[in-house]
Amino acid sequence: MPKKKKPLTKLEKAEHRAKTMVANEKKRNDAEKQKRYEQCLEMKLLKGHPPELAEKMAKELIYNQQEV
């Protein structure tokens, strides 16, 4: 017979749920930043900037922003 797991306490359940929420929030923020970077890069290229410079400017704008 397989071993039965010890049931989690309320605190353990809450901690597990909180870890999952933090991981999901980080994943969502990373996806949003990537999307904004791609859109910014596309706009820089449409405005006529060289690709290398456009990538550098887009990275600087999106990834080096301070959260307020």
C-alpha positions as CSV (number, residue, x, y, z in Angstrom):
1,M,0.0,0.0,0.0
2,P,1.2,3.5,-0.8
3,K,2.1,5.7,2.1
4,K,-0.5,8.3,3.0
5,K,0.7,11.9,3.1
6,K,0.3,13.8,6.2
7,P,-2.5,16.4,5.7
8,L,-1.2,20.0,5.4
9,T,-2.0,22.5,8.1
10,K,-3.8,25.8,7.2
11,L,-0.5,27.6,7.4
12,E,1.2,25.2,5.1
13,K,-1.6,25.4,2.6
14,A,-1.5,29.2,2.7
15,E,2.3,29.2,2.2
16,H,1.9,26.9,-0.8
17,R,-0.8,29.0,-2.3
18,A,1.3,32.2,-1.8
19,K,4.3,30.6,-3.5
20,T,2.2,29.7,-6.4
21,M,0.7,33.2,-6.6
22,V,4.1,34.8,-6.5
23,A,5.4,32.5,-9.3
24,N,2.4,33.2,-11.5
25,E,2.8,37.0,-10.9
26,K,6.5,36.8,-11.9
27,K,5.7,34.8,-15.0
28,R,2.9,37.2,-16.0
29,N,5.2,40.2,-15.5
30,D,8.0,38.6,-17.5
31,A,5.6,37.9,-20.4
32,E,4.3,41.5,-20.3
33,K,7.8,42.9,-20.4
34,Q,8.7,40.7,-23.3
35,K,5.6,41.8,-25.2
36,R,6.3,45.5,-24.5
37,Y,9.9,45.0,-25.6
38,E,8.9,43.4,-28.9
39,Q,6.4,46.2,-29.6
40,C,9.0,48.9,-28.7
41,L,11.6,47.2,-31.0
42,E,9.1,47.1,-33.8
43,M,8.3,50.8,-33.4
44,K,12.0,51.7,-33.4
45,L,12.5,49.7,-36.6
46,L,9.5,51.3,-38.2
47,K,10.9,54.8,-37.4
48,G,14.1,53.9,-39.3
49,H,16.6,53.1,-36.6
50,P,19.3,50.5,-37.4
51,P,18.4,47.1,-35.9
52,E,21.3,47.0,-33.4
53,L,20.6,50.4,-32.1
54,A,16.8,49.7,-32.0
55,E,17.4,46.6,-29.9
56,K,19.7,48.5,-27.5
57,M,17.2,51.4,-27.1
58,A,14.2,49.0,-26.6
59,K,16.0,47.0,-24.0
60,E,17.1,50.1,-22.2
61,L,13.5,51.5,-22.3
62,I,11.7,48.4,-21.2
63,Y,14.1,46.5,-18.9
64,N,15.8,49.4,-17.1
65,Q,12.6,51.1,-16.0
66,Q,12.1,51.8,-12.3
67,E,8.8,50.6,-10.8
68,V,7.0,53.5,-9.1
